[in-house]
Amino acid sequence: MNIELLTQKIPVGISQCVMGDAVRYNAGHKHSRVCTQLLGRCFEYVPLCPEVAIGLGVPRDPIRLVKSDPSPDAEVRVKGVVDEDLDVTVPLRDYADSVAPELQQVRGYIFMQNSPSCGLRGVRRYLPNGHSHDSDGVGMFAARVREHFPHLPMEEAGRLNNSEIRENFLTRVFAYDAWFRYVEEDPRTARIIEFYTAYKYLLLAHHQQQTRELGQFIADSKAYEPREFAFEVRGRIMAILAHMASRKDRTNALMHVQGHLKEFLSREEKAELTRLIEDYRVGLKPASAVLTLLRHYLPRSPHHFIHSQLLLAAEPAEMGLCDFH
């Protein structure tokens, strides 16, 4: 698998209010410059507002998640705050079902936080008497989209203001897009193994144990039907990348790369690289400094394995996508 720079933007779903469109219940919006001006350099957005799409007007009375009772497995519905007889649970689910074919093309989704239709986590839920119950809810539309696309990278617009979360989301979207370009239409075991091999050190930087378990699973590929095997591998890769890359795990991955290059380095060069990796480990240098030096030495190695590693590809940080002012 050869590392290729993207030549066109990646399609990503997004809550329409995040684009700056006045579609919220109060006729306002939640425009995110991080999403439109920064991530918009990489993403071609597919904006949707499920509440407007199901016929709720602008402005409109607000809706909220309502649990039938306090028990953990109680039914949750989406009901009106002013008009308690208004119930849009089924329309929101049906709308998600109706746009699922369109969303087959997207490689990520940015949802509006705290929304009873679009929130991914921590949405407030209420009891029938109107009392607040907890903040463990998920928006009804977002939950249904996740059912349709369980491996699709998803994030909330507000969280993308954090550079580490933003970089993680970019990494997942890039990987998901690469899978569809390279594996999805031709899921031969050899191609899946090649894809995993290219991502191996990047995966190690996110979660060492799960990466080793994935390697063991891939080694037993003959026990599975090809489509089933591909689906499982894709799911595991996306789950691993969903973990934030820790300094410890990333240091381990960088040391693996160093091990592949050391026979092509002088004693002084090996010492310099070792010092730089240690400086990164203790927080004195950024990962980009180590990666820059590793890429400088990379042409000396004749081994395709190390040249294929996505860990050594251009980082989102180097594309100017981690800092935004």
Number of C-alpha atoms within 10 A of each C-alpha: 19 12 14 9 8 10 7 10 12 19 20 22 21 26 27 24 21 27 20 15 16 17 23 20 17 13 13 14 16 19 17 17 17 21 22 17 12 17 18 15 15 21 21 17 23 18 18 18 20 22 23 16 12 13 10 15 15 15 14 15 13 15 21 22 26 27 23 15 15 13 8 7 9 11 11 19 20 23 21 18 15 10 11 12 9 12 16 21 16 13 18 23 18 15 17 22 17 11 13 15 10 11 20 12 15 21 25 26 25 28 27 24 22 20 22 26 28 27 25 25 18 15 21 20 22 22 16 15 9 11 10 14 15 14 13 11 22 24 26 26 28 27 20 21 21 16 13 16 16 13 20 21 26 24 22 21 23 17 14 21 17 13 16 16 18 22 18 21 22 22 19 24 25 18 21 21 20 17 20 15 11 15 20 17 9 15 19 14 18 12 16 24 20 17 22 23 19 22 20 22 26 26 29 25 24 24 22 20 12 16 23 14 12 20 16 11 15 20 11 11 17 10 10 12 10 16 14 10 21 24 13 16 20 20 15 18 22 20 17 22 23 18 14 16 19 14 17 15 20 24 21 18 21 23 17 14 19 20 11 14 20 16 12 15 15 10 10 9 14 17 13 13 18 16 13 19 25 16 16 21 19 11 11 11 14 14 20 15 13 22 20 14 14 17 14 10 16 19 13 12 16 11 12 11 13 21 19 19 21 22 22 22 17 15 18 17 14 10 10 12 18 21 14 12 5
